Amino acid sequence: MRRLSHPCTNAVEVATPLVHAMLDKQNREILDEPVGILGNIAPRAAARTKKGREKVAEWPKYLEHRSASSQNPQDPMATYDLGWMWRELNIENLRR
């Protein structure tokens, strides 16, 4: 009996696009909802002022730091790129 090969033989290859899509959806929705770390202000609203942008920048920094601390560099959470969020909130210049 011949075995059928599957193009995605690695669990990470299967999980990564699914996890990234879920994170995209969740994070895009959160941009318009109050966030505790921002004093219960929506990130888009906070990003309208200079002081707000400085505060908003702490949020994706926190998310990136949390993702980078994964023990497995191939983990879908560790490979998720928040670059779109920095651009969307117009805070790329605050990314360090």
All heavy atoms as an XYZ file, in Angstrom:
774
protein
N       0.839     -1.169      0.000
C       0.000      0.000      0.000
C       0.890      1.240      0.000
O       1.806      1.359      0.790
C      -0.912     -0.013      1.225
C      -1.782      1.209      1.327
S      -2.841      1.139      2.759
C      -4.369      0.865      1.941
N       0.579      2.148     -0.874
C       1.358      3.376     -1.009
C       0.834      4.447     -0.048
O      -0.362      4.674      0.040
C       1.243      3.864     -2.446
C       2.101      5.039     -2.723
C       2.049      5.357     -4.203
N       2.547      6.711     -4.351
C       2.038      7.619     -5.132
N       1.015      7.321     -5.892
N       2.538      8.809     -5.213
N       1.739      5.082      0.654
C       1.366      6.160      1.561
C       1.269      7.462      0.789
O       2.115      7.768     -0.040
C       2.407      6.339      2.656
C       2.320      5.319      3.716
C       3.271      5.714      4.811
N       2.780      5.171      6.051
C       3.497      5.051      7.126
N       4.732      5.464      7.142
N       2.986      4.546      8.215
N       0.250      8.229      1.090
C       0.100      9.541      0.482
C       0.900     10.545      1.293
O       0.818     10.575      2.508
C      -1.373      9.956      0.446
C      -2.299      9.070     -0.368
C      -3.737      9.536     -0.217
C      -1.904      9.101     -1.835
N       1.682     11.336      0.592
C       2.441     12.345      1.318
C       1.606     13.609      1.428
O       0.810     13.929      0.557
C       3.768     12.635      0.622
O       3.522     13.163     -0.653
N       1.797     14.289      2.489
C       1.069     15.534      2.748
C       2.067     16.665      2.638
O       3.175     16.579      3.168
C       0.440     15.490      4.145
C      -0.541     16.590      4.368
N      -0.141     17.845      4.712
C      -1.884     16.621      4.283
C      -1.213     18.613      4.838
N      -2.275     17.898      4.585
N       1.718     17.779      1.961
C       2.676     18.870      1.794
C       3.115     19.510      3.113
O       4.211     20.042      3.198
C       1.943     19.883      0.918
C       0.513     19.511      0.969
C       0.456     18.054      1.336
N       2.292     19.454      4.130
C       2.653     20.019      5.434
C       2.942     18.874      6.382
O       2.046     18.338      7.018
C       1.527     20.902      5.989
S       1.217     22.358      5.011
N       4.190     18.482      6.453
C       4.546     17.345      7.295
C       4.940     17.761      8.701
O       5.062     16.939      9.570
C       5.711     16.557      6.659
O       6.807     17.440      6.488
C       5.299     15.974      5.318
N       5.122     19.029      8.910
C       5.573     19.537     10.195
C       4.428     20.288     10.868
O       3.791     21.136     10.261
C       6.766     20.466      9.929
C       7.392     20.991     11.185
O       6.720     21.221     12.183
N       8.681     21.214     11.131
N       4.210     20.001     12.142
C       3.114     20.655     12.880
C       3.269     22.171     12.897
O       2.284     22.901     12.822
C       3.046     20.116     14.300
N       4.498     22.663     12.968
C       4.730     24.108     12.982
C       4.303     24.715     11.647
O       3.728     25.804     11.601
C       6.211     24.427     13.290
C       6.518     25.900     13.116
C       6.553     23.980     14.707
N       4.563     24.012     10.546
C       4.159     24.501      9.223
C       2.645     24.626      9.116
O       2.140     25.504      8.429
C       4.672     23.570      8.120
C       6.165     23.593      7.946
C       6.642     22.559      6.942
O       5.802     21.912      6.281
O       7.861     22.390      6.816
N       1.941     23.764      9.795
C       0.477     23.799      9.786
C      -0.028     24.872     10.746
O      -0.909     25.659     10.410
C      -0.107     22.414     10.174
C      -1.611     22.484     10.307
C       0.303     21.367      9.164
N       0.536     24.913     11.933
C       0.049     25.813     12.980
C       0.363     27.276     12.713
O      -0.460     28.148     13.001
C       0.631     25.400     14.329
N       1.532     27.565     12.170
C       1.975     28.956     12.035
C       0.995     29.841     11.275
O       0.586     30.888     11.799
C       3.393     29.020     11.437
O       4.287     28.374     12.344
C       3.837     30.456     11.221
N       0.567     29.495     10.052
C      -0.364     30.391      9.362
C      -1.706     30.526     10.087
O      -2.332     31.587     10.054
C      -0.532     29.787      7.971
C       0.076     28.443      8.014
C       0.965     28.371      9.209
N      -2.138     29.471     10.754
C      -3.400     29.533     11.491
C      -3.283     30.465     12.696
O      -4.157     31.299     12.938
C      -3.817     28.128     11.948
C      -4.103     27.125     10.848
C      -4.335     25.735     11.433
C      -5.278     27.564     10.011
N      -2.193     30.324     13.435
C      -1.973     31.174     14.615
C      -1.796     32.624     14.182
O      -2.377     33.540     14.775
C      -0.760     30.676     15.440
C      -0.380     31.671     16.517
C      -1.068     29.311     16.052
N      -1.022     32.861     13.130
C      -0.794     34.229     12.656
C      -2.098     34.874     12.179
O      -2.341     36.054     12.463
C       0.265     34.256     11.554
C       1.642     33.989     12.055
N       2.743     34.063     11.245
C       2.116     33.642     13.285
C       3.832     33.785     11.954
N       3.463     33.510     13.194
N      -2.932     34.123     11.490
C      -4.224     34.654     11.036
C      -5.116     35.006     12.223
O      -5.785     36.043     12.236
C      -4.921     33.654     10.121
N      -5.124     34.146     13.245
C      -5.925     34.404     14.439
C      -5.415     35.650     15.160
O      -6.195     36.498     15.591
C      -5.878     33.186     15.369
C      -6.726     33.291     16.618
S      -5.917     33.992     18.098
C      -4.400     33.117     18.219
N      -4.093     35.794     15.268
C      -3.511     36.960     15.931
C      -3.791     38.241     15.142
O      -4.088     39.281     15.734
C      -2.004     36.773     16.125
C      -1.602     35.730     17.170
C      -0.104     35.455     17.104
C      -2.007     36.166     18.567
N      -3.709     38.160     13.822
C      -4.052     39.321     12.986
C      -5.474     39.770     13.266
O      -5.728     40.949     13.508
C      -3.923     38.998     11.494
C      -2.507     39.075     10.980
O      -1.638     39.641     11.669
O      -2.269     38.567      9.863
N      -6.398     38.833     13.235
C      -7.813     39.151     13.443
C      -8.029     39.756     14.836
O      -8.654     40.806     14.982
C      -8.664     37.900     13.272
C     -10.144     38.131     13.436
C     -10.913     36.816     13.268
C     -12.404     36.962     13.329
N     -12.946     37.683     14.437
N      -7.494     39.091     15.838
C      -7.672     39.544     17.220
C      -7.052     40.928     17.428
O      -7.681     41.820     17.992
C      -7.031     38.539     18.168
C      -7.102     38.937     19.623
C      -6.408     37.931     20.527
O      -6.042     36.836     20.099
N      -6.212     38.289     21.767
N      -5.836     41.110     16.968
C      -5.156     42.386     17.183
C      -5.789     43.526     16.387
O      -5.857     44.653     16.865
C      -3.667     42.266     16.864
C      -2.918     41.478     17.921
O      -3.253     41.521     19.100
N      -1.911     40.750     17.508
N      -6.279     43.252     15.187
C      -6.955     44.298     14.410
C      -8.237     44.749     15.100
O      -8.567     45.933     15.098
C      -7.239     43.819     12.990
C      -5.986     43.765     12.143
C      -6.247     43.488     10.691
N      -5.023     43.242      9.980
C      -4.158     44.180      9.598
N      -4.403     45.439      9.857
N      -3.050     43.858      8.954
N      -8.945     43.817     15.712
C     -10.164     44.175     16.445
C      -9.834     45.008     17.681
O     -10.549     45.953     18.013
C     -10.926     42.914     16.847
C     -11.564     42.195     15.664
C     -12.160     40.848     16.030
O     -12.078     40.436     17.215
O     -12.701     40.194     15.116
N      -8.751     44.662     18.348
C      -8.368     45.352     19.582
C      -7.968     46.799     19.323
O      -8.085     47.645     20.213
C      -7.234     44.573     20.297
C      -7.786     43.263     20.852
C      -6.615     45.390     21.415
C      -6.737     42.344     21.433
N      -7.531     47.126     18.115
C      -7.114     48.501     17.821
C      -8.225     49.513     18.093
O      -7.944     50.685     18.334
C      -6.653     48.628     16.366
C      -5.366     47.896     16.010
C      -5.025     48.127     14.537
C      -4.214     48.310     16.893
N      -9.476     49.068     18.058
C     -10.613     49.964     18.271
C     -11.333     49.707     19.592
O     -12.432     50.205     19.802
C     -11.587     49.847     17.100
C     -10.957     50.310     15.801
O     -10.412     51.433     15.788
O     -10.975     49.554     14.819
N     -10.706     48.927     20.461
C     -11.311     48.610     21.756
C     -10.407     49.118     22.887
O      -9.189     49.188     22.719
C     -11.484     47.095     21.896
C     -12.429     46.500     20.874
C     -12.513     44.990     20.972
O     -11.930     44.404     21.912
O     -13.159     44.398     20.100
N     -10.984     49.459     24.024
C     -10.170     49.907     25.164
C      -9.169     48.830     25.592
O      -9.505     47.654     25.649
C     -11.197     50.156     26.266
C     -12.496     50.329     25.559
C     -12.413     49.479     24.321
N      -7.948     49.256     25.860
C      -6.878     48.347     26.288
C      -6.410     48.811     27.670
O      -6.084     49.991     27.858
C      -5.709     48.365     25.276
C      -4.532     47.552     25.781
C      -6.174     47.843     23.920
N      -6.385     47.892     28.616
C      -6.024     48.215     29.991
C      -4.669     48.882     30.124
O      -4.518     49.855     30.867
N      -3.674     48.375     29.419
C      -2.322     48.932     29.516
C      -2.259     50.374     29.011
O      -1.338     51.108     29.320
C      -1.308     48.022     28.759
C       0.111     48.325     29.186
C      -1.468     48.135     27.273
C       1.144     47.341     28.672
N      -3.296     50.786     28.264
C      -3.372     52.162     27.745
C      -4.354     53.019     28.536
O      -4.814     54.056     28.062
C      -3.779     52.150     26.272
C      -2.850     51.398     25.325
C      -3.436     51.362     23.922
C      -1.476     52.039     25.321
N      -4.708     52.570     29.731
C      -5.656     53.327     30.547
C      -7.073     53.214     30.017
O      -7.855     54.152     30.107
N      -7.385     52.051     29.459
C      -8.713     51.763     28.898
C      -9.091     52.690     27.745
O     -10.245     53.079     27.593
C      -9.777     51.752     29.992
C      -9.613     50.558     30.905
O      -9.288     49.460     30.451
N      -9.786     50.766     32.177
N      -8.099     53.053     26.942
C      -8.311     53.835     25.727
C      -7.981     52.927     24.543
O      -7.043     52.130     24.607
C      -7.405     55.086     25.708
C      -7.737     55.992     26.887
C      -7.515     55.833     24.392
C      -6.777     57.135     27.074
N      -8.728     53.036     23.466
C      -8.452     52.257     22.261
C      -7.140     52.739     21.644
O      -6.874     53.940     21.606
C      -9.589     52.405     21.261
N      -6.306     51.823     21.165
C      -5.023     52.212     20.585
C      -5.138     53.252     19.462
O      -4.353     54.205     19.431
C      -4.455     50.896     20.057
C      -5.051     49.865     20.960
C      -6.433     50.361     21.248
N      -6.094     53.096     18.563
C      -6.239     54.082     17.480
C      -6.543     55.471     18.041
O      -6.014     56.466     17.556
C      -7.362     53.688     16.530
C      -6.971     52.717     15.482
C      -8.099     52.621     14.447
N      -8.358     51.270     14.050
C      -7.682     50.636     13.111
N      -6.706     51.226     12.488
N      -7.979     49.393     12.798
N      -7.402     55.529     19.049
C      -7.755     56.812     19.660
C      -6.543     57.417     20.364
O      -6.274     58.608     20.233
C      -8.919     56.637     20.632
N      -5.814     56.596     21.084
C      -4.642     57.089     21.812
C      -3.560     57.579     20.851
O      -2.846     58.529     21.160
C      -4.087     55.990     22.718
N      -3.452     56.957     19.690
C      -2.394     57.298     18.736
C      -2.627     58.628     18.018
O      -1.792     59.057     17.233
C      -2.242     56.178     17.712
N      -3.708     59.314     18.328
C      -4.009     60.590     17.665
C      -3.177     61.754     18.202
O      -3.104     62.796     17.572
C      -5.493     60.905     17.796
C      -6.352     59.976     16.984
C      -7.823     60.361     17.042
N      -8.612     59.373     16.352
C      -9.676     58.766     16.853
N     -10.099     59.085     18.066
N     -10.318     57.866     16.156
N      -2.567     61.565     19.378
C      -1.748     62.643     19.952
C      -0.316     62.142     20.142
O      -0.080     60.929     20.227
C      -2.285     63.101     21.324
O      -2.128     62.023     22.268
C      -3.743     63.515     21.244
N       0.622     63.068     20.231
C       2.026     62.693     20.421
C       2.208     61.903     21.713
O       2.839     60.848     21.724
C       2.912     63.933     20.434
C       4.371     63.593     20.590
C       5.254     64.818     20.614
C       6.691     64.357     20.796
N       7.608     65.424     21.027
N       1.639     62.413     22.794
C       1.744     61.724     24.089
C       1.083     60.344     24.013
O       1.611     59.369     24.536
C       1.097     62.564     25.187
C       1.272     61.994     26.569
C       0.687     62.907     27.625
C       0.864     62.305     28.998
N       0.320     63.139     30.042
N      -0.063     60.270     23.343
C      -0.758     59.002     23.183
C       0.049     58.009     22.367
O       0.101     56.822     22.705
N       0.701     58.471     21.283
C       1.528     57.582     20.460
C       2.671     57.001     21.277
O       3.003     55.819     21.146
C       2.059     58.316     19.228
C       1.015     58.478     18.139
C       1.599     59.017     16.855
N       2.085     60.388     16.992
C       1.332     61.471     16.926
N       0.030     61.366     16.739
N       1.868     62.670     17.049
N       3.266     57.832     22.137
C       4.348     57.334     22.990
C       3.848     56.237     23.922
O       4.517     55.231     24.129
C       4.961     58.483     23.785
C       5.732     59.455     22.906
C       6.148     60.724     23.624
O       5.828     60.895     24.826
O       6.794     61.561     22.966
N       2.656     56.425     24.451
C       2.069     55.416     25.334
C       1.665     54.171     24.540
O       1.909     53.048     24.975
C       0.859     56.006     26.064
C       0.346     55.129     27.169
C      -0.655     55.868     28.024
C      -1.034     55.013     29.210
N      -1.856     55.717     30.161
N       1.066     54.393     23.369
C       0.634     53.272     22.524
C       1.825     52.413     22.130
O       1.721     51.189     22.058
C      -0.112     53.778     21.264
C      -0.300     52.678     20.247
C      -1.463     54.347     21.648
N       2.975     53.005     21.878
C       4.163     52.259     21.453
C       4.582     51.220     22.492
O       5.173     50.192     22.139
C       5.309     53.215     21.156
N       4.267     51.463     23.743
C       4.614     50.499     24.788
C       3.846     49.187     24.632
O       4.343     48.131     25.016
C       4.360     51.096     26.176
C       5.246     52.290     26.492
C       6.720     51.968     26.411
O       7.139     50.905     26.917
O       7.464     52.783     25.825
N       2.653     49.270     24.066
C       1.815     48.072     23.926
C       2.406     47.074     22.938
O       2.640     45.924     23.306
C       0.395     48.502     23.575
C      -0.571     47.384     23.403
C      -0.816     46.365     24.271
C      -1.425     47.172     22.285
N      -1.784     45.534     23.770
C      -2.170     46.011     22.552
C      -1.635     47.853     21.109
C      -3.106     45.515     21.656
C      -2.580     47.366     20.222
C      -3.294     46.202     20.498
N       2.700     47.440     21.662
C       3.306     46.435     20.778
C       4.710     46.033     21.230
O       5.125     44.896     21.005
C       3.321     47.094     19.399
C       3.055     48.525     19.613
C       2.366     48.659     20.942
N       5.426     46.938     21.917
C       6.734     46.556     22.466
C       6.552     45.413     23.459
O       7.304     44.441     23.457
C       7.402     47.738     23.170
C       8.020     48.739     22.256
C       8.646     49.867     23.075
C       9.060     51.014     22.185
N       9.618     52.130     22.960
N       5.540     45.558     24.319
C       5.241     44.523     25.304
C       4.886     43.208     24.614
O       5.383     42.146     24.979
C       4.097     44.981     26.217
C       3.502     43.884     27.052
C       4.159     43.420     28.187
C       2.289     43.302     26.691
C       3.617     42.391     28.953
C       1.747     42.279     27.455
C       2.402     41.823     28.579
O       1.876     40.806     29.323
N       4.027     43.285     23.585
C       3.623     42.076     22.857
C       4.821     41.414     22.177
O       4.967     40.190     22.211
C       2.550     42.413     21.819
C       1.217     42.916     22.353
C       0.303     43.330     21.205
C       0.549     41.884     23.240
N       5.680     42.221     21.564
C       6.863     41.663     20.903
C       7.828     41.042     21.913
O       8.384     39.976     21.661
C       7.577     42.751     20.086
C       6.823     43.116     18.839
C       7.458     44.228     18.036
O       8.177     45.079     18.616
O       7.232     44.257     16.822
N       8.000     41.691     23.041
C       8.884     41.150     24.075
C       8.356     39.812     24.581
O       9.120     38.862     24.756
C       9.034     42.139     25.231
C       9.867     41.608     26.353
N      11.228     41.452     26.250
C       9.523     41.178     27.589
C      11.689     40.940     27.376
N      10.679     40.774     28.206
N       7.058     39.760     24.797
C       6.439     38.519     25.277
C       6.614     37.404     24.250
O       6.944     36.274     24.598
C       4.966     38.764     25.570
C       4.332     37.651     26.378
C       2.927     37.967     26.744
N       2.119     37.961     25.533
C       0.875     38.361     25.462
N       0.295     38.846     26.527
N       0.206     38.298     24.344
N       6.425     37.727     22.969
C       6.595     36.726     21.910
C       8.045     36.283     21.784
O       8.325     35.106     21.577
C       6.122     37.276     20.569
O       4.738     37.471     20.580
N       8.973     37.215     21.904
C      10.396     36.905     21.756
C      10.918     36.034     22.890
O      11.942     35.366     22.738
C      11.201     38.192     21.679
N      10.232     36.012     24.013
C      10.709     35.239     25.154
C      10.341     33.757     25.057
O      10.644     32.992     25.955
C      10.163     35.823     26.461
O       8.756     35.686     26.510
N       9.749     33.348     23.947
C       9.398     31.943     23.748
C      10.648     31.074     23.777
O      11.695     31.459     23.248
C       8.684     31.767     22.405
O       8.501     30.395     22.125
N      10.543     29.913     24.365
C      11.671     28.987     24.431
C      11.998     28.394     23.058
O      13.112     27.993     22.808
C      11.349     27.851     25.424
C      11.149     28.304     26.844
C      12.416     28.880     27.440
O      13.514     28.447     27.150
N      12.266     29.892     28.279
N      11.003     28.361     22.183
C      11.176     27.774     20.856
C      11.108     28.878     19.803
O      10.048     29.444     19.574
C      10.086     26.730     20.607
C      10.168     26.110     19.236
O      11.015     26.459     18.423
N       9.273     25.174     18.972
N      12.216     29.185     19.132
C      12.205     30.259     18.139
C      11.320     29.963     16.930
O      10.987     30.870     16.179
C      13.675     30.397     17.738
C      14.324     29.127     18.140
C      13.519     28.572     19.283
N      10.914     28.713     16.743
C      10.019     28.348     15.643
C       8.548     28.405     16.042
O       7.669     28.216     15.203
C      10.355     26.936     15.135
C      11.763     26.811     14.585
C      12.009     27.794     13.451
O      11.195     27.927     12.554
N      13.119     28.501     13.514
N       8.280     28.648     17.321
C       6.909     28.740     17.815
C       6.159     29.822     17.029
O       6.697     30.895     16.792
C       6.942     29.096     19.301
C       5.561     29.148     19.911
O       4.812     30.088     19.592
O       5.243     28.265     20.718
N       4.927     29.552     16.604
C       4.168     30.549     15.845
C       4.030     31.888     16.565
O       3.997     32.937     15.917
C       2.803     29.891     15.639
C       3.061     28.436     15.717
C       4.184     28.291     16.707
N       3.984     31.880     17.873
C       3.902     33.135     18.623
C       5.220     33.901     18.503
O       5.227     35.125     18.423
C       3.591     32.867     20.095
C       2.233     32.243     20.330
S       0.869     33.311     19.874
C       0.908     34.476     21.206
N       6.333     33.195     18.486
C       7.645     33.829     18.407
C       7.920     34.404     17.021
O       8.683     35.350     16.884
C       8.738     32.831     18.779
N       7.288     33.854     15.997
C       7.547     34.307     14.628
C       6.513     35.312     14.128
O       6.602     35.773     12.989
C       7.593     33.111     13.657
O       6.330     32.429     13.673
C       8.714     32.146     14.013
N       5.567     35.670     14.968
C       4.533     36.619     14.560
C       5.117     38.026     14.462
O       5.770     38.510     15.379
C       3.373     36.596     15.562
C       2.231     37.498     15.176
C       1.495     37.254     14.027
C       1.898     38.600     15.941
C       0.446     38.081     13.654
C       0.850     39.428     15.588
C       0.127     39.165     14.446
O      -0.904     39.993     14.083
N       4.860     38.691     13.351
C       5.400     40.029     13.093
C       4.323     41.088     13.324
O       3.291     41.088     12.656
C       5.914     40.108     11.659
C       6.506     41.459     11.317
O       6.826     42.243     12.227
O       6.658     41.734     10.112
N       4.594     41.988     14.242
C       3.662     43.074     14.548
C       3.959     44.346     13.752
O       3.417     45.408     14.053
C       3.697     43.399     16.043
C       2.995     42.382     16.940
C       3.397     42.582     18.385
C       1.502     42.482     16.785
N       4.784     44.239     12.731
C       5.135     45.399     11.932
C       3.930     46.133     11.380
O       3.895     47.371     11.341
N       2.897     45.405     10.979
C       1.685     46.024     10.434
C       1.035     46.939     11.477
O       0.495     47.985     11.141
C       0.693     44.963      9.952
C       0.117     44.131     11.073
C       0.576     42.940     11.535
C      -1.002     44.474     11.884
N      -0.181     42.512     12.595
C      -1.177     43.434     12.834
C      -1.887     45.546     11.916
C      -2.184     43.440     13.784
C      -2.897     45.546     12.881
C      -3.032     44.498     13.793
N       1.092     46.536     12.765
C       0.463     47.326     13.821
C       1.195     48.651     14.015
O       0.568     49.698     14.174
C       0.427     46.544     15.136
C      -0.298     47.293     16.246
S      -0.251     46.447     17.843
C      -1.238     45.003     17.515
N       2.528     48.595     13.989
C       3.315     49.814     14.123
C       2.953     50.784     12.991
O       2.806     51.983     13.242
C       4.806     49.483     14.092
C       5.290     48.746     15.301
C       5.375     47.396     15.456
C       5.754     49.309     16.524
N       5.861     47.090     16.703
C       6.112     48.253     17.371
C       5.914     50.615     16.974
C       6.616     48.447     18.652
C       6.422     50.822     18.246
C       6.760     49.743     19.075
N       2.840     50.257     11.770
C       2.489     51.115     10.624
C       1.066     51.643     10.743
O       0.807     52.823     10.518
C       2.664     50.342      9.314
C       4.120     50.079      8.963
C       4.276     49.415      7.604
N       3.645     48.102      7.530
C       4.195     46.973      7.971
N       5.403     46.976      8.512
N       3.561     45.825      7.847
N       0.151     50.768     11.097
C      -1.266     51.141     11.192
C      -1.502     52.253     12.218
O      -2.340     53.123     12.016
C      -2.091     49.903     11.561
C      -3.555     50.150     11.596
C      -4.305     49.378     10.540
O      -3.687     48.673      9.733
O      -5.522     49.501     10.539
N      -0.757     52.203     13.307
C      -0.902     53.208     14.370
C       0.005     54.420     14.149
O       0.003     55.348     14.951
C      -0.634     52.576     15.739
C      -1.641     51.513     16.175
C      -1.157     50.796     17.422
C      -3.019     52.129     16.403
N       0.778     54.366     13.076
C       1.682     55.469     12.728
C       2.695     55.745     13.854
O       2.929     56.895     14.225
C       0.902     56.727     12.371
C       1.759     57.748     11.654
O       2.734     57.385     10.989
N       1.412     58.999     11.777
N       3.269     54.656     14.387
C       4.244     54.787     15.471
C       5.550     54.070     15.148
O       6.345     53.775     16.053
C       3.654     54.273     16.813
C       3.179     52.829     16.683
C       2.543     55.192     17.310
C       2.760     52.176     17.981
N       5.791     53.791     13.878
C       7.009     53.073     13.484
C       8.278     53.738     13.995
O       9.240     53.060     14.341
C       7.099     52.969     11.960
C       6.142     51.981     11.361
C       6.252     51.978      9.855
O       5.821     52.962      9.222
O       6.782     50.989      9.329
N       8.276     55.069     14.037
C       9.465     55.779     14.488
C       9.756     55.556     15.971
O      10.843     55.871     16.442
C       9.324     57.287     14.213
C       8.146     57.902     14.958
O       7.066     57.318     15.027
N       8.343     59.083     15.494
N       8.801     54.990     16.706
C       9.003     54.730     18.139
C       9.409     53.282     18.411
O       9.608     52.901     19.562
C       7.717     55.058     18.906
C       7.251     56.509     18.792
C       5.896     56.688     19.449
C       8.268     57.455     19.390
N       9.535     52.504     17.354
C       9.903     51.095     17.499
C      11.409     50.997     17.728
O      12.196     51.453     16.935
C       9.519     50.324     16.234
C       9.573     48.831     16.392
C       9.083     48.183     15.110
N       8.825     46.768     15.309
C       8.446     45.946     14.367
N       8.260     46.399     13.143
N       8.224     44.680     14.629
N      11.775     50.396     18.825
C      13.206     50.233     19.152
C      13.478     48.820     19.564
O      12.744     48.140     20.099
C      13.619     51.170     20.292
C      13.516     52.591     19.913
C      13.980     53.500     21.063
N      13.398     54.798     20.879
C      12.435     55.318     21.628
N      11.970     54.656     22.638
N      11.964     56.499     21.397
